[in-house]
Amino acid sequence: MRTVILVYIFLSSLAQAAIQTKPVGEKEFLDKFKQYATFKELKVDFTQMKHIEDLSFPLKATGRLEVRRPGIVRWEIITPSRLVVDLTPTEVRIESGEGEAVQKQVFPMSKAATESKTWNALSPWMDLNPKEIYSRYEVTSEKKGVYRMIPREIKSSPFKSLQITLSDRGHIKSLDFEEASSDRMVFDFGTPKIK
Amino acid sequence: MIRALLIVLQFWVFAANANVDPSNWISRSHDVFFPTSMSSYIEPYQRFSSFWWGHLVFESPESERDRVLAALCAEIGGPLREFVNRSPCTSGLEGLKPLLTEWAGDIPLRKPAPVTVEFANRIEASIAKASLPGTRDLLWLLRGDPLASYLDLKKHLEEISSSGTDESSRGLIAPPGTNRWAVPIQFKFPPSASLKTKDFLSKFNTNCGPSAACAGAYLVGPHVSVLENETQVHADLDTVSLAGILFLVALSGFLIATRRKRLLLVIFPTIVSTALASVVTIIVFGKIHGLTLSLGSGIIGLAVDYGLHSAFYRYSWRANLFGLLTTLAALGAVAISSVPLLGQMMFFSGVGLIISFLALVLVFKFYDSALRVEPYAYIPHPRPWKLVVSLILIVAGLFGPLLQTLNLDLRQFNFQQSKTAEYQEWIGVQMQNRIPLIGVHPASATLLEVSAKKLNWARENGIRFESMASYLPPVPQQQENLLSWKPLFCPEAVLSLSAQQVEFAEPFLRSIKCNLLMPKDILAIPPKYVEHLYFESSWLELWLPRNKTEEGLIKNKFPEAVSLRELAVLFSKTLNADLAGIIPLAIGGVFLLLLYQFRDWRIALLAAVPCWTGIGMLMLANLFAGGVLTFMTMIAILLIVGFSVDYGIFVTENIFRYEKRDERGVWSSLGISALATAGGFFPLVLGKHPVLFQLGLGLTAGVIGTFIGAAWGIPGLVRYWERKSA
């Protein structure tokens, strides 16, 4: 009898799981992210936490994301230390430090160059381009407003998976990246100002 | 007899094709083209990895570039990893960790320590960077070098490698408005390691080649240049050997068909002697070059003359001996050339001729009557038009060398596929033909200081310069920098850092130890970040001028810095000096022997007629091949001087010494000899390597001209002389 109950529980949990991870079609996905489809300018504050296996503490940072279409993204970390990442369709600029200690790095936005691979993969997220995002990921939904995304070209992707959570008002509340190295990055966004 | 001949032929085919590991004794290296005096200039290009760059050229639209590069990078990161040191694909940290660790750990030698607050700020900046999405490698770098000194290294490398094109930041050469673009690749091995280049190309073509992305990719650069030359030498050796054998078979067939098969016994010792000459050359030089071996059929053609002369013509041995001496005089003169290949070629030819001569003397001593054959019925009767043709050739021989342009360019010794030449030219234009100037210095106590002074001068003048001083200051400066670090790390680290900062920067802090804070003897233990600049105990300096003005400034201040351009000029000068010594020696030596032989300068001049008609014919043939006198054409001229007077000696001796007692004998021997010699040298024309082609064309045309001079020129002039005297 106990075995029968266990099998029943197992089967029903499988069924439950099947219900929870239903694939999301392009139309549905674009519909959910429609407020990001047409904006010209977006500003939003964020808090990011990076969990690295080798470090006993998470790297916490706060900052602001600015998107100006077409194609200009500024990722600015304010605390603990100033750092600005500017993404354009052709290059990535990273500027860190202040005053005399300022350091600048520029490298081309290329799928092939190792140093810009991550940024290239991240650019549709930063640009908040739903169509481009959908073209790069298999999307499933676990529960309302929560979407799990697996890169279509997982071998060449710097991410294993992503989870996106939408607020009740439809804007992105959090983004959870699982990097290829198994490190995790979690972004929590405030309410965006959209023009 | 036929079986013995077959065995020898088999040996020759074996020797030429070298099916059994030929690398032990056949060389295909093109180092043999460079005079030994130039080796100190050439060696750096082989030794220092700074010069081990090539370019993969693609023809695809700009929109495809990323896709192609991604496919290529997948190969370079995978199956081709063992061959490639640097490329735009490896702009990450792959393979650079030991170098970067040493670079980061040596920061106390290069820079004063930051003040404590600044120290903490920089670590904090690195923590901020680490909080961005990134790879584990990036995290490793940020933790190992939290002061971000890798940016200084990156900046320096970008400065010295900038090609000035729009895509240069990606490390590509991709001028706008064209589908042609190139990816620079630094190999892990020198250009001379051609087997590795071959292996690289094979793997590249197997893996990346079949995919649409890499289709049409073409590698150019020093590695391919060496491989192409070696491959061509190999192919030419096969072609020339096969053509030589076919010619010998044809000649044998002709002799059998004309019922003079006994002459085959004359060919046999010559083949054996030439094979022996190869062995002697290998013993003396260690290896025999493929191009030298290719001369084999020519030597057989030339040496067989002694036997053919004797078989047809009863008064031949005195003339044969002088013929050999005049040929040896010319070969000896050419052998003094500073081009090692020529020395070896002349040695091989000389030894081949001497052994053949001695072998034939012995053969005729014992089997004279058995070897003699009935001469052909050919006698070239003098005719005015024949004399006119000869005179035209004499005029061409006398004035042709003055009228045709002499070009002693280094490229004459270089075989290039047309596509390689086109792409190489294109790369040169894209790089704006900016050729670095180099200096190689032996390690010495003051080298780093001297190099630092040069670096300062270069910076003051805005000139790009790469040397050990670009990476490490002189010892006094190192000591001064270290002074500011010691209070922070001696006896223990006393930095005001948070626990998180200490944990994050732990790999770096661990590498800075109080007892290691001392100046570095860069010469004794060169750090990894300068390994591209040293080889054994030699150090390389690179000047990278952007234009002629900068190049002039550098040359003015540091005349010892040389570029490849100057190397080419030096090569031309060396060849010029060679010719200035060889020409009078060869011509003077041959003419003195003629004077000794005839004791009459007029007959000596007459005997030299075939020499001038031979040169004249070569000049006419050369007109069709572009009309440029190359070094190898000049060498062919000198060889013609050497062997052509043999014909003159035979004809003039027959006329003046033996009073035309054996007309048929002399013309049969000279006719068949000319056929054998021309047939022996003609296979070289089938070679695609410029050295073989130019030599083959010159010598084949020269033999034809020589025979015309001997058969039409000398008898015509003698008749004219006799009529005038009468």
Interface residues (C-beta under 8 A of the other chain):
Chain A: Q48 K50 I52 D54 L55 S56 F57 L59 K60 A61 W75 I77 P80 S81 R82 L83 V85 E91 I94 S96 G97 A101 Q103 Q105 V106 F107 P108 S110 K111 A112 A113 T114 E115 K117 T118 W119 L122 S156 P158 F177 E179 A180 S181 D183 M185
Chain B: D66 R67 L69 A70 L72 C73 P88 C89 T90 S91 G92 L93 E94 E118 N121 R122 E124 A125 I127 A128 K129 A130 S131 L132 P133 G134 T135 R136 D137 L138 L139 A148 L151 K154 S169 R170 Q500 E503 F504
